[in-house]
Structures are given as structure tokens and as C-alpha cells.
Amino acid sequence: MDTVSLLMGAVIASIVWICVVPWSKLARLREFDAQRDEPGTE
């Protein structure tokens, strides 16, 4: 493989990583808020 293909793969992987990681953290935060808001958990 040539260098351009490697760079393109790295750029695509970086973009996917930047998009996926915040969504997974947001889902975890929503789950935490749901647990905190349930009555009787405190």
C-alpha cells in the first residue's frame, strides 16, 4: 500500500473515533441520569 492510502485510512479512522466516542459517553451519561432520577435509589 502506498502512503496516501495509509493516510486516508488514518484520517477516516480518526473521524470515526471522534464521532463514536462522544456518543458512547453521552449514552453512559443518560444512563447515569436515569438511575439517579429513579425514586427509591437514594
C-alpha positions as CSV (number, residue, x, y, z in Angstrom):
1,M,0.0,0.0,0.0
2,D,1.2,3.5,-0.7
3,T,1.5,6.3,1.8
4,V,-1.6,8.2,0.6
5,S,-3.8,5.1,1.3
6,L,-2.4,4.8,4.8
7,L,-3.0,8.5,5.5
8,M,-6.6,8.3,4.2
9,G,-7.3,5.3,6.4
10,A,-5.8,7.1,9.4
11,V,-8.0,10.2,8.7
12,I,-11.1,8.1,8.3
13,A,-10.4,6.2,11.5
14,S,-9.8,9.4,13.4
15,I,-13.1,10.9,12.2
16,V,-15.0,7.7,13.2
17,W,-13.3,7.7,16.6
18,I,-14.2,11.4,17.2
19,C,-17.8,10.6,16.3
20,V,-18.2,7.3,18.2
21,V,-16.5,8.1,21.5
22,P,-18.7,11.2,22.4
23,W,-21.9,9.3,21.5
24,S,-20.9,6.4,23.8
25,K,-20.1,8.8,26.6
26,L,-23.4,10.6,26.1
27,A,-25.3,7.3,26.3
28,R,-23.5,6.4,29.5
29,L,-24.3,9.9,30.9
30,R,-28.0,9.4,30.1
31,E,-28.0,6.0,31.8
32,F,-26.4,7.6,34.9
33,D,-29.1,10.3,34.9
34,A,-31.9,7.8,34.6
35,Q,-30.5,5.8,37.6
36,R,-30.1,9.0,39.6
37,D,-33.7,10.1,38.9
38,E,-35.3,6.8,39.8
39,P,-37.3,7.1,43.1
40,G,-36.1,4.9,45.9
41,T,-32.5,4.7,44.9
42,E,-31.3,7.2,47.4
